[in-house]
């Protein structure tokens, strides 16, 4: 009897372990630099959108904390620039082997245009897919209410989460 119970428990443990190994992680790392208002608002907003989509974010300013085997993707939060990629993020991109699991979010400093650009991997994006939008969170941009800024932030976050969802 004890052997059957033990074997049953071992089978159940192996089955659960197998399911966990096959199912992709629901954790998305977000690498960002600087405790700025834009980064704070962006992390808060992305966390809310990710939770609604069944993901959890792991925000960090230390790339050494990102464990590839424990995350589904890495969102690179590029803020504070009107063009280009933060050199620290560029350095991280250069060291990351699986570029498919990276997505660059560029929130352009000084841009007020409430539009979203989806950019496929290219030389300009250092070989990773990217989404670009304005960095403004003025007014009700963070809290909704149907403003153009809210719609813009909702759109880029949906694009990012859809990309993450398509990963194997």
C-alpha positions as CSV (number, residue, x, y, z in Angstrom):
1,X,0.0,0.0,0.0
2,X,2.8,2.4,0.9
3,X,4.5,1.6,-2.4
4,X,1.4,2.5,-4.3
5,X,0.9,5.8,-2.5
6,X,4.6,6.6,-3.0
7,X,4.4,5.7,-6.7
8,X,1.2,7.7,-7.1
9,X,2.8,10.7,-5.5
10,X,5.9,10.3,-7.7
11,X,3.7,10.1,-10.8
12,X,1.8,13.2,-9.8
13,X,5.0,15.1,-9.0
14,X,6.5,14.1,-12.3
15,X,3.3,15.1,-14.2
16,X,3.2,18.5,-12.5
17,X,6.9,19.1,-13.1
18,X,6.4,18.1,-16.7
19,X,3.6,20.6,-17.1
20,X,5.6,23.3,-15.5
21,X,8.6,22.6,-17.8
22,X,6.3,22.8,-20.9
23,X,4.3,25.8,-19.9
24,X,6.0,29.2,-20.6
25,X,6.7,31.6,-17.8
26,X,4.1,34.3,-17.2
27,X,6.9,36.6,-15.8
28,X,8.1,39.5,-18.0
29,X,11.2,41.3,-16.9
30,X,11.3,45.1,-17.4
31,X,14.8,46.6,-17.6
32,X,14.8,50.3,-17.0
33,X,17.2,53.0,-15.8
34,X,16.4,55.9,-13.6
35,X,13.7,56.6,-11.0
36,X,12.0,59.2,-13.2
37,X,8.3,60.1,-13.2
38,X,8.0,58.7,-16.7
39,X,9.5,55.4,-15.7
40,X,7.3,55.2,-12.6
41,X,4.1,55.9,-14.5
42,X,5.1,53.5,-17.3
43,X,5.9,50.7,-14.8
44,X,2.6,51.3,-13.0
45,X,0.6,51.3,-16.2
46,X,2.4,48.3,-17.8
47,X,1.9,46.3,-14.5
48,X,-1.8,46.9,-14.6
49,X,-2.1,45.9,-18.3
50,X,0.1,42.9,-17.8
51,X,-1.9,41.7,-14.9
52,X,-5.1,42.0,-16.9
53,X,-3.5,39.8,-19.6
54,X,-2.3,37.2,-17.1
55,X,1.3,38.2,-16.8
56,X,3.4,39.6,-14.0
57,X,6.2,42.1,-14.5
58,X,9.5,42.0,-12.8
59,X,10.9,45.5,-12.9
60,X,14.7,45.9,-12.4
61,X,17.5,48.3,-13.0
62,X,20.1,45.5,-12.6
63,X,20.4,43.3,-15.6
64,X,22.1,40.7,-13.5
65,X,18.8,40.0,-11.8
66,X,17.2,38.8,-15.0
67,X,17.3,35.0,-15.1
68,X,16.5,33.8,-18.7
69,X,15.2,30.5,-17.6
70,X,12.6,32.2,-15.3
71,X,11.2,34.8,-17.6
72,X,9.2,34.8,-20.8
73,X,10.6,38.0,-22.2
74,X,12.4,41.2,-21.4
75,X,10.9,44.6,-22.0
76,X,13.6,47.2,-22.4
77,X,12.2,50.6,-21.3
78,X,14.0,53.3,-23.2
79,X,13.0,56.7,-21.8
80,X,14.6,60.1,-21.4
81,X,15.7,60.4,-25.1
82,X,14.1,62.0,-28.1
83,X,15.8,59.5,-30.4
84,X,18.2,56.5,-30.2
85,X,18.7,53.8,-27.5
86,X,20.1,54.3,-24.0
87,X,23.7,53.1,-24.2
88,X,23.1,50.8,-21.1
89,X,20.1,49.1,-22.8
90,X,22.2,48.9,-26.0
91,X,24.9,47.1,-24.0
92,X,22.4,44.7,-22.6
93,X,21.0,44.0,-26.0
94,X,24.5,43.2,-27.2
95,X,25.0,40.6,-24.5
96,X,21.6,38.9,-24.7
97,X,21.7,35.8,-26.9
98,X,17.9,35.3,-27.7
99,X,17.0,38.6,-29.3
100,X,13.5,37.2,-30.0
101,X,12.7,37.4,-26.3
102,X,13.5,41.1,-26.2
103,X,11.1,44.0,-27.0
104,X,12.2,47.6,-26.9
105,X,9.7,50.2,-25.7
106,X,10.9,53.7,-26.6
107,X,8.9,56.5,-25.0
108,X,10.2,59.6,-26.8
109,X,11.1,62.6,-24.6
110,X,9.4,65.8,-25.8
111,X,7.0,64.0,-28.1
112,X,3.3,65.0,-27.7
113,X,2.0,63.1,-30.7
114,X,-0.4,60.4,-29.4
115,X,0.6,57.8,-32.0
116,X,2.3,54.4,-31.7
117,X,4.9,53.0,-34.1
118,X,5.6,49.3,-34.2
119,X,9.1,48.7,-35.5
120,X,10.3,45.3,-36.7
121,X,13.8,44.2,-35.7
122,X,16.4,46.2,-37.7
123,X,19.8,47.8,-37.4
124,X,18.1,50.9,-35.8
125,X,16.6,48.8,-33.1
126,X,19.7,46.7,-32.6
127,X,18.0,43.6,-33.9
128,X,15.0,43.5,-31.6
129,X,11.4,44.3,-32.2
130,X,10.3,47.7,-30.9
131,X,7.3,49.9,-30.1
132,X,7.7,53.7,-29.9
133,X,5.3,56.3,-28.5
134,X,5.3,59.6,-26.7
135,X,6.4,59.8,-23.1
136,X,3.7,62.2,-22.0
137,X,1.4,61.1,-19.1
138,X,-0.2,64.6,-18.6
139,X,-3.7,65.0,-17.6
140,X,-5.7,61.8,-17.5
141,X,-3.2,59.8,-19.7
142,X,-2.4,57.4,-16.9
143,X,-5.9,57.0,-15.6
144,X,-7.9,56.7,-18.7
145,X,-11.2,58.4,-19.4
146,X,-10.8,58.0,-23.1
147,X,-8.1,60.6,-23.6
148,X,-5.8,60.3,-26.6
149,X,-2.8,59.8,-24.3
150,X,-4.5,57.0,-22.5
151,X,-5.4,55.3,-25.8
152,X,-1.8,55.7,-27.0
153,X,-0.4,54.1,-23.8
154,X,-3.0,51.4,-24.0
155,X,-2.0,50.7,-27.6
156,X,1.7,50.4,-27.1
157,X,1.2,48.2,-24.0
158,X,-1.2,45.9,-26.0
159,X,1.4,45.7,-28.8
160,X,4.1,44.7,-26.3
161,X,1.9,42.1,-24.5
162,X,0.7,40.6,-27.8
163,X,4.3,40.2,-28.9
164,X,5.1,38.5,-25.6
165,X,2.1,36.3,-26.0
166,X,3.3,35.1,-29.5
167,X,6.6,33.9,-28.1
168,X,7.0,30.1,-28.0
